[in-house]
Amino acid sequence: MLSVPDMAIIGVLALIFFGPDQLPRVAKRVGHVVRDVQNTSQAFIRELERSADEYEPPEHPQKESEEPAARSDV
């Protein structure tokens, strides 16, 4: 997570790099990209959860434990 001073430095650099005229357009475009990435990742997670809910593991027949025969040392 970025701290307040980090965000201030990034803001000043963006203002210098893009200028006051283009900065709102650039910020809007960045917002759209971030929203698209979030929507895509949420859709991916939902699909993974849906697939996991539908998955039924194959049933393996339970092996009956064979108990060793009692030794008779008579």
Distance bins in CASP14 RR format, pairs under 12 A and 6 or more apart:
PFRMAT RR
TARGET T0000
AUTHOR 0000-0000-0000
RMODE 2
METHOD distances of the structure
MODEL  1
1 7 0 0 0 0 1 0 0 0 0 0 0
2 8 0 0 0 0 1 0 0 0 0 0 0
2 9 0 0 0 0 1 0 0 0 0 0 0
2 10 1 0 0 1 0 0 0 0 0 0 0
2 11 0 0 0 0 0 1 0 0 0 0 0
3 9 0 0 0 0 1 0 0 0 0 0 0
3 10 0 0 0 0 0 1 0 0 0 0 0
4 10 0 0 0 0 0 1 0 0 0 0 0
4 11 0 0 0 0 0 1 0 0 0 0 0
5 11 0 0 0 0 0 1 0 0 0 0 0
5 12 0 0 0 0 0 1 0 0 0 0 0
6 12 0 0 0 0 0 1 0 0 0 0 0
6 13 0 0 0 0 0 1 0 0 0 0 0
7 13 0 0 0 0 0 1 0 0 0 0 0
7 14 0 0 0 0 0 1 0 0 0 0 0
8 14 0 0 0 0 0 1 0 0 0 0 0
8 15 0 0 0 0 0 1 0 0 0 0 0
9 15 0 0 0 0 0 1 0 0 0 0 0
9 16 0 0 0 0 0 1 0 0 0 0 0
10 16 0 0 0 0 0 1 0 0 0 0 0
10 17 0 0 0 0 0 1 0 0 0 0 0
10 18 0 0 0 0 0 1 0 0 0 0 0
10 23 0 0 0 0 0 1 0 0 0 0 0
10 27 0 0 0 0 0 1 0 0 0 0 0
10 30 0 0 0 0 0 1 0 0 0 0 0
11 17 0 0 0 0 1 0 0 0 0 0 0
11 18 0 0 0 0 1 0 0 0 0 0 0
11 19 0 0 0 0 0 1 0 0 0 0 0
11 20 0 0 0 0 0 1 0 0 0 0 0
11 23 0 0 0 0 1 0 0 0 0 0 0
11 26 0 0 0 0 0 1 0 0 0 0 0
11 27 0 0 0 0 1 0 0 0 0 0 0
11 30 0 0 0 0 0 1 0 0 0 0 0
12 18 0 0 0 0 0 1 0 0 0 0 0
12 19 0 0 0 0 0 1 0 0 0 0 0
12 20 0 0 0 0 0 1 0 0 0 0 0
12 23 0 0 0 0 0 1 0 0 0 0 0
13 19 0 0 0 0 0 1 0 0 0 0 0
13 23 0 0 0 0 0 1 0 0 0 0 0
13 26 0 0 0 0 0 1 0 0 0 0 0
14 20 0 0 0 0 0 1 0 0 0 0 0
14 22 0 0 0 0 1 0 0 0 0 0 0
14 23 1 0 0 1 0 0 0 0 0 0 0
14 24 0 0 0 0 0 1 0 0 0 0 0
14 25 0 0 0 0 0 1 0 0 0 0 0
14 26 1 0 0 1 0 0 0 0 0 0 0
14 27 1 0 0 1 0 0 0 0 0 0 0
14 30 0 0 0 0 1 0 0 0 0 0 0
15 21 0 0 0 0 0 1 0 0 0 0 0
15 22 0 0 0 0 1 0 0 0 0 0 0
15 23 1 0 1 0 0 0 0 0 0 0 0
15 24 0 0 0 0 0 1 0 0 0 0 0
15 26 0 0 0 0 0 1 0 0 0 0 0
15 27 0 0 0 0 0 1 0 0 0 0 0
16 22 0 0 0 0 0 1 0 0 0 0 0
16 23 0 0 0 0 1 0 0 0 0 0 0
17 23 0 0 0 0 1 0 0 0 0 0 0
17 26 0 0 0 0 1 0 0 0 0 0 0
18 24 0 0 0 0 1 0 0 0 0 0 0
18 25 0 0 0 0 1 0 0 0 0 0 0
18 26 1 0 1 0 0 0 0 0 0 0 0
18 27 0 0 0 0 1 0 0 0 0 0 0
18 28 0 0 0 0 0 1 0 0 0 0 0
18 29 0 0 0 0 0 1 0 0 0 0 0
18 30 0 0 0 0 0 1 0 0 0 0 0
19 25 0 0 0 0 0 1 0 0 0 0 0
19 26 0 0 0 0 1 0 0 0 0 0 0
19 27 0 0 0 0 0 1 0 0 0 0 0
20 26 0 0 0 0 0 1 0 0 0 0 0
20 27 0 0 0 0 0 1 0 0 0 0 0
22 28 0 0 0 0 0 1 0 0 0 0 0
22 29 0 0 0 0 1 0 0 0 0 0 0
22 30 0 0 0 0 0 1 0 0 0 0 0
23 29 0 0 0 0 0 1 0 0 0 0 0
23 30 0 0 0 0 0 1 0 0 0 0 0
24 30 0 0 0 0 0 1 0 0 0 0 0
24 31 0 0 0 0 0 1 0 0 0 0 0
25 31 0 0 0 0 0 1 0 0 0 0 0
25 32 0 0 0 0 0 1 0 0 0 0 0
26 32 0 0 0 0 0 1 0 0 0 0 0
26 33 0 0 0 0 0 1 0 0 0 0 0
27 33 0 0 0 0 0 1 0 0 0 0 0
27 34 0 0 0 0 0 1 0 0 0 0 0
28 34 0 0 0 0 0 1 0 0 0 0 0
28 35 0 0 0 0 0 1 0 0 0 0 0
29 35 0 0 0 0 0 1 0 0 0 0 0
29 36 0 0 0 0 0 1 0 0 0 0 0
30 36 0 0 0 0 0 1 0 0 0 0 0
30 37 0 0 0 0 0 1 0 0 0 0 0
31 37 0 0 0 0 1 0 0 0 0 0 0
31 38 0 0 0 0 1 0 0 0 0 0 0
31 39 0 0 0 0 0 1 0 0 0 0 0
32 38 0 0 0 0 0 1 0 0 0 0 0
32 39 0 0 0 0 0 1 0 0 0 0 0
33 39 0 0 0 0 0 1 0 0 0 0 0
33 40 0 0 0 0 0 1 0 0 0 0 0
34 40 0 0 0 0 0 1 0 0 0 0 0
34 41 0 0 0 0 0 1 0 0 0 0 0
35 41 0 0 0 0 0 1 0 0 0 0 0
35 42 0 0 0 0 0 1 0 0 0 0 0
36 42 0 0 0 0 0 1 0 0 0 0 0
36 43 0 0 0 0 0 1 0 0 0 0 0
37 43 0 0 0 0 0 1 0 0 0 0 0
37 44 0 0 0 0 0 1 0 0 0 0 0
38 44 0 0 0 0 0 1 0 0 0 0 0
38 45 0 0 0 0 0 1 0 0 0 0 0
39 45 0 0 0 0 0 1 0 0 0 0 0
39 46 0 0 0 0 0 1 0 0 0 0 0
40 46 0 0 0 0 0 1 0 0 0 0 0
40 47 0 0 0 0 0 1 0 0 0 0 0
41 47 0 0 0 0 0 1 0 0 0 0 0
41 48 0 0 0 0 0 1 0 0 0 0 0
42 48 0 0 0 0 0 1 0 0 0 0 0
42 49 0 0 0 0 0 1 0 0 0 0 0
43 49 0 0 0 0 0 1 0 0 0 0 0
43 50 0 0 0 0 0 1 0 0 0 0 0
44 50 0 0 0 0 0 1 0 0 0 0 0
44 51 0 0 0 0 0 1 0 0 0 0 0
45 51 0 0 0 0 0 1 0 0 0 0 0
45 52 0 0 0 0 0 1 0 0 0 0 0
46 52 0 0 0 0 0 1 0 0 0 0 0
46 53 0 0 0 0 0 1 0 0 0 0 0
47 53 0 0 0 0 0 1 0 0 0 0 0
47 54 0 0 0 0 0 1 0 0 0 0 0
48 54 0 0 0 0 0 1 0 0 0 0 0
48 55 0 0 0 0 0 1 0 0 0 0 0
49 55 0 0 0 0 0 1 0 0 0 0 0
END
